[in-house]
Amino acid sequence: MTARRDHSEIADPQPVRRRTLLAAGAALPVLAAGTPAAAATSVVVEPSNVQQTILGFGGMNHTVWINDLTAAQRETAFGNGAGQLGFTVLRIPVHEDRANWSREVATARRAVELGAKVIASPWNPPASMTETFSGGKRLRYASYGAYAQHLNDFVAFMANNGVNLYGISVQNEPDYAQEWTAWNSGEIVRFLRENAGAINARVIAPESFQYRKNLSDPILNDAAALANVDIIGAHLYGTQPADFPYPLFRQKGAGKELWMTEVYHPNSSDSADLWPQALDVASTSTARWWTAGSRPTCGGTSAAPTVRCVRTGRSASAAPTWRTSRSGSAPATRGSPRPRTRSRTSTSRRSRAVRGS
């Protein structure tokens, strides 16, 4: 990824009103992939025939669950020199407690300085905005406007600290909310229609844990909701390759981006190959691992098994440390995103990535 710093197609803008972003056509469309060429002894490269736009690869930093990257690790993760990973996307959390917002600044600011895009996802609104119901916890309907302001406040806070967010999500995995806030498709559509237009950044939704179209189809089928979303985000836990194609997005998602915003080990039957398949088949344009952190070190420690650190498909000997799941964990159900062993609906995978388009 030698050309990773080319921001000619999409520049990170100063915070502006959503209507300005939409009018300016800031979102980059996903272009249809052509028919794969038959096996041949030679390759013909046609630069003018664009098949897919790749926005980047990267990882997540969550300083409440795992130690922040050190200054040296930030350089390794986002630098583009020898022995560096050259990541171009960083995902951070929108903490429900504002006192924790400053914890995400240092790594995010350095990532931006090195040319990366930063997106943010919330797990929960502030507790005062939520209520319990039969399905767990949800945002109070009367608090939708206040929640939009909460997200806007985070956008402004990061901008005031040198980080212009590329996008902000409505909710992390609303359809797997065992330990965080649940949303159904109707609630997501309502928030997008009535409140997301006031958010001063690109809006990401719905971030289904399994790229389930029953959450994203209603957005695409509602013109008002679709007008207030910029990125259709999804996670790939247990997602089968047959479910990667998204014809409705191709039909109605003009001007929108399609991102795989998270994936983790273990939850793929294809080891570390699931997100490259999604790049090829689903035409998502970014890939990001779940977490970059300070333990364990690449190559493993006495406290953790070997971690595979990857740079564009190649193992890297000098890489930032990565949070990982130990081999042999049960693949029955999906666990929580805490810094401990997680298990999900399918078999082992080496690391958790995030991608978008």
ABEGO torsion letter per residue (X at the ends): XAAAABAAABBBBBBBBAAAAAAAGABBBBBBBBBBBBBBABBBBBAABBABBBAEBBBBBBAAABBBBBAAAAAAAABABBGBAGBABBBBBBBABAAAAAAAAAAAAAAAAAGBBBBBBBABBBAAABBBBAAEBBBBAAAAAAAAAAAAAAAAAAAAAGBBBABBBABBGAABBAABBBBBAAAAAAAAAAAAAABABBBBOAGBAAGBAAAAAAAAABAAAAAABABBBBBABGBBAAAABBAAAAAAABGBBBBBABBBOBABAAEAAAAAAAAAAAGBABBBBABBBAOBBBGEBAABBBBBBBBGGBBBABBBBBBBBBBGBBAABBBBABBBBBBBABBBBABBBBBBX
